């Protein structure tokens, strides 16, 4: 089973450095989980993720893996670890966000949600119980319960009903988890999800109800869905006060580099977001001097690295001119080199944050980085 320990705490903020262990290795926190929705982090192979970027955990998606390749193939392969040749930790989200983002293609019921596949329109039904069974077939180290992710803005009454539903589904999921067995000979873990939109009383109630069920870890859901960023920070800061100290805390679907640092300050340990790889595939590269658009004509004969202070493979070996050329020529290598850079930026940011917490300098370091990011990302981000 998952064990979590805290290595150091910041003296000024809620930031903490920790680590947790699963059957597939140790994960040092704070940690950013590269998103491998369909069993692959787009444009970056597993060997590079492991041996060069040192990603300790990746995130995959229950909804997408259920639709293809399907549980039959996953079970024949011996689980997702074997299918994708990844011997480190995997977290699978429940697919709830994907289903609820389908809007016109889904029908919410008290016992689950009926939806149509975005691939072929075929009808399917997810409930808290079968989502656990699907994740048993996937064999992920960390499974997420099925929840309802509310939109923003959200009326209080709707958010209240959503909390009721999420708590009920969480209890059903926990019961199924406790009365089913892993398929592949190693322990799996289950995280609960706290909802409540932007209403503090609902967040508190949801936290208390979900924590009462005693999961292996806890996530904050329903944020980064359009609310003002300061509201998101306020909700995170408020909610972490109710979350157990000695279990991992996961903020789902967040976000920009400055969002991660602000959330670490408020006590969060785990993050995921498609932003680094999606931006990379669209030629937008993260640096501390702004986000660079590599299709910009200014880089046509710029033979400097993307970021001369960056130690990633891309920056150590290729120029802005070459990467721009690859994007203009629509070469696949452009996607790989850009994705490597952005993932390195995110993972290195988390490793540095962890080191600063351990060294007792997090608060000062974070302020310096946030100021730099705020200036450069607001004033030097290219269109």
C-alpha positions as CSV (number, residue, x, y, z in Angstrom):
1,X,0.0,0.0,0.0
2,X,1.0,3.6,-0.5
3,X,3.1,5.1,2.3
4,X,3.7,8.9,2.5
5,X,6.3,10.7,4.6
6,X,7.2,14.3,4.9
7,X,10.9,15.1,4.5
8,X,10.8,18.9,5.3
9,X,8.3,21.7,5.8
10,X,8.7,25.4,4.9
11,X,8.8,27.6,8.0
12,X,6.7,30.3,6.6
13,X,4.1,28.7,4.3
14,X,2.3,25.3,4.0
15,X,4.9,24.0,1.5
16,X,6.3,20.6,2.2
17,X,8.7,18.1,0.6
18,X,7.8,14.5,0.9
19,X,7.8,11.2,-0.8
20,X,5.4,8.3,-1.3
21,X,6.1,4.7,-2.3
22,X,4.0,2.5,-4.5
23,X,4.7,-1.0,-5.8
24,X,6.4,0.7,-8.8
25,X,8.8,3.0,-7.0
26,X,9.3,6.1,-5.0
27,X,7.8,9.5,-6.0
28,X,9.4,12.6,-4.5
29,X,7.1,15.5,-3.9
30,X,6.2,18.2,-5.0
31,X,5.8,16.3,-8.3
32,X,4.4,17.1,-11.7
33,X,2.9,14.1,-13.5
34,X,3.3,14.2,-17.3
35,X,0.0,13.4,-18.9
36,X,-0.1,10.2,-20.9
37,X,-3.8,10.1,-21.5
38,X,-3.9,7.0,-23.8
39,X,-0.8,5.3,-22.3
40,X,1.7,7.6,-23.9
41,X,3.0,11.1,-23.2
42,X,2.6,12.6,-26.6
43,X,5.8,12.9,-28.6
44,X,8.0,11.5,-25.9
45,X,8.8,7.8,-25.5
46,X,8.9,6.0,-22.2
47,X,12.7,5.4,-22.2
48,X,13.3,9.1,-22.5
49,X,10.8,10.0,-19.8
50,X,12.4,7.6,-17.4
51,X,16.2,7.8,-18.2
52,X,16.6,11.4,-19.3
53,X,13.7,13.4,-17.8
54,X,13.5,11.1,-14.7
55,X,9.7,11.3,-14.6
56,X,8.8,9.2,-11.5
57,X,5.0,9.0,-12.3
58,X,2.8,9.5,-15.3
59,X,-1.0,10.0,-15.5
60,X,-3.3,8.1,-17.8
61,X,-7.1,8.3,-18.4
62,X,-9.7,5.7,-17.5
63,X,-12.2,7.0,-20.0
64,X,-9.9,6.9,-23.0
65,X,-8.3,3.5,-22.1
66,X,-11.7,2.0,-21.6
67,X,-12.7,3.1,-25.1
68,X,-9.4,1.9,-26.6
69,X,-7.6,-0.4,-26.4
70,X,-10.3,-1.6,-23.9
71,X,-10.1,-3.7,-20.8
72,X,-9.8,-7.0,-22.7
73,X,-6.6,-6.0,-24.4
74,X,-5.3,-4.4,-21.1
75,X,-5.9,-7.6,-19.2
76,X,-4.3,-9.8,-21.9
77,X,-1.3,-7.5,-21.8
78,X,-1.0,-7.9,-18.0
79,X,-2.0,-4.3,-17.4
80,X,-1.0,-0.8,-18.6
81,X,2.5,-1.0,-17.1
82,X,3.4,-4.0,-19.4
83,X,1.4,-2.7,-22.4
84,X,3.3,0.6,-22.4
85,X,6.6,-0.8,-21.0
86,X,6.6,1.5,-18.0
87,X,7.9,0.2,-14.7
88,X,7.3,3.3,-12.6
89,X,4.2,4.6,-11.0
90,X,1.0,5.3,-12.9
91,X,-2.0,7.3,-11.7
92,X,-5.3,7.0,-13.6
93,X,-8.0,9.7,-13.3
94,X,-11.5,8.3,-13.3
95,X,-12.6,9.8,-16.6
96,X,-15.1,12.0,-14.8
97,X,-13.8,15.2,-16.2
98,X,-13.8,13.9,-19.7
99,X,-17.4,12.6,-19.4
100,X,-18.7,15.7,-17.9
101,X,-17.0,17.8,-20.5
102,X,-19.0,16.0,-23.2
103,X,-22.1,18.1,-22.2
104,X,-24.6,17.1,-24.9
105,X,-23.3,13.6,-25.1
106,X,-24.0,12.6,-21.5
107,X,-26.9,12.1,-19.1
108,X,-26.3,12.3,-15.3
109,X,-28.1,9.9,-13.0
110,X,-28.0,9.3,-9.3
111,X,-26.2,6.0,-9.8
112,X,-23.8,7.0,-12.5
113,X,-23.6,8.7,-15.9
114,X,-24.6,7.5,-19.3
115,X,-22.5,8.9,-22.2
116,X,-21.8,8.5,-25.8
117,X,-18.3,7.8,-27.0
118,X,-16.6,10.8,-28.7
119,X,-15.1,8.2,-31.1
120,X,-18.2,6.5,-32.6
121,X,-21.2,7.7,-30.7
122,X,-21.7,4.3,-29.0
123,X,-23.5,4.4,-25.6
124,X,-21.7,3.6,-22.4
125,X,-22.4,3.8,-18.7
126,X,-20.0,4.6,-15.9
127,X,-20.8,4.3,-12.2
128,X,-18.5,4.4,-9.1
129,X,-18.3,0.6,-9.1
130,X,-17.4,-0.2,-12.7
131,X,-14.9,2.7,-12.8
132,X,-13.0,0.9,-10.0
133,X,-13.2,-2.4,-12.0
134,X,-11.9,-0.7,-15.1
135,X,-9.0,0.7,-13.2
136,X,-8.3,-2.8,-11.8
137,X,-8.0,-3.9,-15.4
138,X,-5.6,-1.0,-16.1
139,X,-3.6,-1.9,-13.1
140,X,-2.7,1.7,-12.1
141,X,-0.9,2.3,-8.8
142,X,-3.2,5.1,-7.9
143,X,-6.9,5.1,-8.9
144,X,-9.3,8.0,-8.6
145,X,-12.9,7.7,-7.6
146,X,-15.6,8.8,-10.0
147,X,-16.8,12.3,-9.2
148,X,-18.8,15.1,-10.8
149,X,-16.7,18.1,-11.8
150,X,-18.9,21.2,-11.6
151,X,-18.5,24.0,-14.1
152,X,-17.8,27.7,-13.4
153,X,-19.8,29.7,-12.7
154,X,-22.0,27.2,-10.7
155,X,-25.1,28.0,-8.7
156,X,-24.9,27.1,-5.0
157,X,-27.8,24.6,-5.3
158,X,-26.1,22.7,-8.2
159,X,-22.8,22.6,-6.3
160,X,-24.6,21.3,-3.2
161,X,-26.2,18.5,-5.2
162,X,-22.8,17.7,-6.8
163,X,-21.2,17.4,-3.4
164,X,-24.0,15.0,-2.3
165,X,-23.5,12.9,-5.4
166,X,-19.7,13.0,-5.2
167,X,-19.8,11.8,-1.5
168,X,-22.2,9.0,-2.3
169,X,-20.2,7.9,-5.3
170,X,-17.0,8.0,-3.2
171,X,-18.5,5.7,-0.6
172,X,-19.6,3.2,-3.3
173,X,-16.2,3.3,-4.9
174,X,-14.5,2.7,-1.6
175,X,-16.7,-0.3,-0.9
176,X,-16.0,-1.8,-4.3
177,X,-12.3,-1.2,-3.9
178,X,-12.2,-2.9,-0.5
179,X,-14.2,-5.9,-1.8
180,X,-12.3,-6.4,-5.0
181,X,-8.7,-7.6,-5.6
182,X,-5.9,-6.4,-7.8
183,X,-5.5,-8.4,-11.0
184,X,-1.7,-8.3,-11.4
185,X,-0.2,-9.3,-8.0
186,X,0.6,-5.8,-6.6
187,X,-1.3,-3.4,-4.4
188,X,-3.3,-0.5,-5.9
189,X,-4.4,2.7,-4.0
190,X,-7.5,4.8,-4.2
191,X,-7.7,8.6,-3.8
192,X,-10.9,10.5,-3.0
193,X,-11.8,13.8,-4.6
194,X,-13.0,16.9,-2.8
195,X,-15.6,19.1,-4.6
196,X,-17.7,22.1,-3.7
197,X,-17.0,24.6,-6.5
198,X,-16.1,28.1,-5.0
199,X,-18.2,27.8,-1.9
200,X,-16.2,27.4,1.3
201,X,-18.9,25.7,3.3
202,X,-19.4,23.1,0.6
203,X,-15.6,22.6,0.3
204,X,-15.4,22.0,4.0
205,X,-18.3,19.6,4.0
206,X,-17.0,17.7,1.0
207,X,-13.5,17.5,2.6
208,X,-14.9,16.1,5.9
209,X,-17.1,13.6,4.1
210,X,-14.4,12.3,1.8
211,X,-11.7,12.2,4.4
212,X,-14.1,10.2,6.7
213,X,-13.9,7.4,4.2
214,X,-10.2,7.1,4.7
215,X,-8.6,7.0,1.3
216,X,-4.9,6.6,0.5
217,X,-4.7,10.2,-0.6
218,X,-6.9,13.1,-1.5
219,X,-7.4,15.4,-4.5
220,X,-9.0,18.8,-4.9
221,X,-11.2,18.8,-8.0
222,X,-13.4,21.3,-9.7
223,X,-10.9,24.1,-9.9
224,X,-9.0,25.5,-12.9
225,X,-12.3,25.4,-14.8
226,X,-12.6,29.1,-15.5
227,X,-12.7,30.7,-12.1
228,X,-10.4,33.7,-11.4
229,X,-6.9,32.5,-10.4
230,X,-7.1,34.2,-7.1
231,X,-10.3,32.4,-6.3
232,X,-8.6,29.1,-7.1
233,X,-5.7,29.9,-4.7
234,X,-8.2,30.9,-2.0
235,X,-10.1,27.6,-2.4
236,X,-6.9,25.6,-2.3
237,X,-5.6,27.4,0.7
238,X,-8.9,26.9,2.5
239,X,-9.3,23.2,1.6
240,X,-5.8,22.0,2.5
241,X,-6.5,23.1,6.1
242,X,-8.9,20.2,6.3
243,X,-6.8,17.6,4.5
244,X,-4.7,15.0,6.4
245,X,-1.1,16.0,6.9
246,X,0.4,12.6,6.3
247,X,-1.4,11.7,3.1
248,X,-0.6,13.1,-0.4
249,X,-2.6,16.1,-1.7
250,X,-3.3,16.4,-5.4
251,X,-4.6,19.4,-7.2
252,X,-6.2,18.2,-10.4
253,X,-5.6,19.8,-13.8
254,X,-3.3,22.6,-12.7
255,X,-1.6,24.4,-14.5
256,X,0.8,27.2,-15.4
257,X,4.2,27.2,-13.7
258,X,3.2,30.0,-11.4
259,X,0.0,28.2,-10.5
260,X,2.1,25.2,-9.3
261,X,4.3,27.3,-7.1
262,X,1.4,29.1,-5.6
263,X,-0.3,25.8,-4.9
264,X,2.8,24.3,-3.4
265,X,2.9,27.2,-1.0
266,X,-0.6,26.3,0.0
267,X,0.2,22.7,0.8
268,X,-0.2,20.8,-2.5
269,X,2.0,17.8,-3.4
270,X,0.9,16.5,-6.8
271,X,0.0,18.1,-10.1
272,X,-1.0,17.2,-13.6
273,X,-1.7,19.3,-16.7
274,X,-1.6,18.9,-20.5
275,X,-0.2,22.4,-20.8
276,X,3.5,21.6,-21.2
277,X,3.0,19.0,-24.0
278,X,0.0,20.7,-25.6
279,X,1.8,24.1,-25.8
280,X,4.9,22.3,-27.1
281,X,3.0,20.7,-30.0
282,X,1.8,24.2,-30.8
283,X,5.3,25.6,-30.8
284,X,5.0,27.5,-27.5
285,X,8.0,26.9,-25.2
286,X,8.3,27.8,-21.6
287,X,11.3,29.8,-20.3
288,X,11.9,32.1,-17.4
289,X,12.1,34.9,-20.0
290,X,8.7,34.4,-21.3
291,X,6.8,31.9,-23.5
292,X,8.5,31.7,-26.9
293,X,6.5,31.1,-30.1
294,X,8.9,29.1,-32.2
295,X,7.1,29.9,-35.5
296,X,8.0,33.6,-35.0
297,X,10.0,34.9,-38.0
298,X,12.5,36.5,-35.5
299,X,14.0,33.1,-34.9
300,X,14.7,32.3,-38.6
301,X,18.5,32.9,-38.2
302,X,18.7,32.9,-34.4
303,X,21.3,30.2,-33.6
304,X,21.0,30.5,-29.8
305,X,19.3,27.7,-27.8
306,X,15.7,28.2,-26.8
307,X,17.0,29.0,-23.3
308,X,20.7,29.3,-22.7
309,X,20.3,28.5,-19.0
310,X,18.4,25.3,-19.7
311,X,20.1,21.9,-19.4
312,X,17.6,19.9,-21.4
313,X,18.6,17.9,-24.4
314,X,16.9,20.3,-26.8
315,X,18.6,23.4,-25.5
316,X,22.0,21.7,-25.3
317,X,21.9,20.4,-28.9
318,X,19.7,22.6,-31.1
319,X,19.1,26.2,-32.0
320,X,16.0,28.3,-32.1
321,X,16.5,28.6,-35.9
322,X,16.5,24.8,-36.3
323,X,13.4,24.3,-34.1
324,X,11.6,27.0,-36.0
325,X,12.6,25.4,-39.3
326,X,11.2,22.0,-38.1
327,X,7.8,23.6,-37.1
328,X,7.6,25.5,-40.4
329,X,8.4,22.4,-42.3
330,X,5.9,20.4,-40.2
331,X,8.5,17.9,-39.2
332,X,7.6,15.4,-36.4
333,X,10.9,16.1,-34.7
334,X,9.7,19.6,-33.8
335,X,7.0,18.1,-31.5
336,X,9.5,15.8,-29.8
337,X,12.2,18.5,-29.2
338,X,9.6,21.0,-28.0
339,X,7.9,18.5,-25.7
340,X,11.2,17.5,-24.2
341,X,12.0,21.1,-23.4
342,X,8.7,21.9,-21.8
343,X,8.5,18.7,-19.7
344,X,12.1,19.4,-18.5
345,X,11.1,22.9,-17.5
346,X,8.1,21.6,-15.4
347,X,9.9,18.7,-13.9
348,X,13.0,20.7,-13.1
349,X,10.8,23.5,-11.5
350,X,9.3,20.8,-9.2
351,X,12.7,19.4,-8.3
352,X,14.1,22.8,-7.5
353,X,11.0,23.7,-5.4
354,X,11.6,20.5,-3.4
355,X,15.3,21.3,-2.9
356,X,14.4,24.8,-1.7
357,X,11.9,23.4,0.8
358,X,14.5,21.0,2.1
359,X,17.1,23.7,2.3
360,X,14.8,26.1,4.1
361,X,14.7,28.7,1.3
362,X,11.4,28.0,-0.4
363,X,9.5,31.1,0.5
364,X,12.2,33.5,-0.7
365,X,13.0,31.5,-3.8
366,X,9.3,31.1,-4.7
367,X,8.8,34.9,-4.5
368,X,11.8,35.5,-6.8
369,X,10.6,33.0,-9.4
370,X,7.0,34.2,-9.2
371,X,8.1,37.8,-9.7
372,X,10.3,36.8,-12.7
373,X,7.5,34.7,-14.2
374,X,4.9,37.5,-13.7
375,X,7.1,40.1,-15.4
376,X,8.2,38.0,-18.3
377,X,5.1,36.0,-18.9
378,X,2.9,39.1,-18.9
379,X,5.2,41.4,-20.8
380,X,7.3,39.1,-22.9
381,X,5.0,36.4,-24.0
382,X,4.7,36.2,-27.8
383,X,1.5,35.8,-29.7
